[in-house]
Amino acid sequence: MNKDFQDFESIYESAARCLEAGIRPSFNIIFAFPGEGAKERRETVEFMLDVCRKFPGAEFWTNIFTPYPGSPIFKRTAEIGIEPPTTLEGWADFFPRYTELPWLKGEDHKRLQDTREYLRLAFNRIPIAADTRPPIIRLAQKAISFPARWRLDHDAYRFPVDIWLNNKLKKRIPKGKPAVDAKRLARTPAEAAAC
């Protein structure tokens, strides 16, 4: 997407350098850019799998294309079939992870969502500082990562029982309480913020 300074080799080199320095390499990928089809999405997934296998610990955070104001493509929204919101409330709901794009609808949209979920499962992508999983849940999710990688390798996403199982496991993870809340910041109970 107009990033002529970045190519595959620079990503591989960046991942290697990060790991040498003891830093987890983390990359962002945007799916469903206008003009991207199933073939390009598959090539992207294969590239991500290759990076994660060559550089264990590397991670990818995926998003679905959203034309935000100020981005170069925003001027082309009408041309590509997207009607941007006109109110602040409209922008709050404008999120293609749930909203379908003119060229990514129905089964294609669901397939991409499943692909993204399998990418999260395959390489156990959980922020280290936020990993509050009990050991048994951690082990179960690690076990799910193997069939998830198989699915990604073979582009097979029908009957996503592993996603269902992972969602059940996630419900068993204790929710951490924020370290800071309004009551702790207030000097007296009367100063506590009411939301």
N, C-alpha and C positions, 0 to 999 in steps of 0.2 A: 504494500500500500504506500507507494511513493517513498519508500525507504531505500533509496539506491545506495546508501552507505552500508547497508546490512545485507549479508548473504549467508548461506548455510555454513560456509567454512568459518565465518566470524563467530557464529553461534557455537559451533563445536569448540573453537579456540577459547571463547569466553567461558564455556562450561569447564573445560580442562583447567584453565587458570584459576577459576573460582575454587574448584576442588583442591588444587595444589595449595591454595591459601587457606584452606579450611572453611570456605564459605559455601553454603548450599546454593547452587545456581537455580535461579527462578526466572522463568520466561512467561510472557503474556502472548496468547494467540487469540486472534479474532476470527471467528468463523462467519460465513454467509455474507462476505463482502459482495457487492453487486458484481455479477459476472462469474462468481464462484459456483461451480457445480459439484456433483457427486464425485467426479474424478479428482478435482482439486482438493476436496475435503479428505478424500482417501489418501492422497499424497501427503497432506498435512499430518494426518494421524500416523502414517508410516514414519515420517520424519520425527515426530514426537517420540514414538516408541524407540526409534533408533538412538536418539539422544539419551533417553532415560536408561536404556540398556548399556550404552557405552559409558555413561557417567552416572552410576548409581547415586541417588540422592538428588539428582536434578529434578525439577518439577516445572509443570506448565499450568498456568491459570488460564482457563478459556472463557471467552465471552462471545456473544452473538452481536454482530454488527448493529450499531445504533448511530444514526447521523445526528450528532449533537451540534447546537449552534456554535459557530466559530470554526468548525472543522471544514476543510476544503470541499468535502462532498455535500455538505449541508445545502449549498446553493443548488444542488441537483435533485433535491428531494422530490419535487413534483415530477421531474423527468423520470425518476426511477420508481414512481408509483407510491411514494410515502407522503402522507399528509401529516406534517408535524403538528403537535398540539399548539393551541393558541392561548392556553391558560396555565397558570402554575399547577393547578390540580391535574390538568391533562398531562403535564410533564411528569408528575409524580407517578402516574400509571403507565408512562411510556417506557417500557422495558421489554425488548424483544425476547428475553428469555421466556417470557410468557406470551407476548404479542407476536403474532406471525407476520413475516415480511411477505411482500407480493411474490417473491421468488422462492420462498421457503415456507410452505404450508403443509397442513395435514400430516401425512405419514413421513414426509421428508423432515419436517420440523421435529416430530417425535423421535425419529431416528437420530437426528443430531443431538437432541437432549440425552438420549440413551448413550450415545457415543461419549458425550462429555462426562456422564456419570461413570461409565466404565473407565475412562481415563483417570478419574479420581480414585476409583477402586483399585485399578491395576498397580499403581505405584504408591498406594497407601498415603496419599497426599493430605496431611493434616499438619497445620502449623505447630511446630515443636512446643512453643510456649503454651499453646492451647490444648495440648494432649492430656486430657483428664480421664482417658479411658481406663477402666479396670483391666488387669492383665488378661483375663479370659476373653474380653471383648476385643482387645488388641490382637490376640492370637486368632480369634474367629475371623476378624477382618483381614488379617494377613492371609489366612487360608482362602478367603474369597478372591484375593488379588490374583491367584493363579488362573482360575477360570476366566476372570475378567481380561487378563492378558491374552488368553486363547481367543476369546471373542473378538478382541481388537485385531489380533493377527489375522483372523479369518473373516473379519467383517460380518460377524454373525450376532445379531442382537435380538432375535425373536425369543419370546418367552423369558423375559429378564428376571428369573427367580432370584438371581444373586443380588440384584438391585433391591428386590422386595426384602430379602433376608437382611441386607445391610441396613435398610430403613428400620427394620425391627430391632436390630442391634443398636442403632443410634438412639432409639428411645430408651435404652437401658443405661446410657451414659449419663452420669450425674451432671447436672448443670452447675457450673461454677457461679458463685455470687460475685458481682463486681467488687473490686477492692475499694472503690470510692462510691459513695452515694450521698445524696443531698443531706440526709440526716446526720451523717458523720461530719460534714462540712459546717453545719450550723453550730453556733455557740450555745444556743438555747433551743428548746423544742419549738418555740414560737418562730424562730428563724428558719426552721426546716422548710424546704421548698415543697409546695403542693403541686402535683401534676394531675 
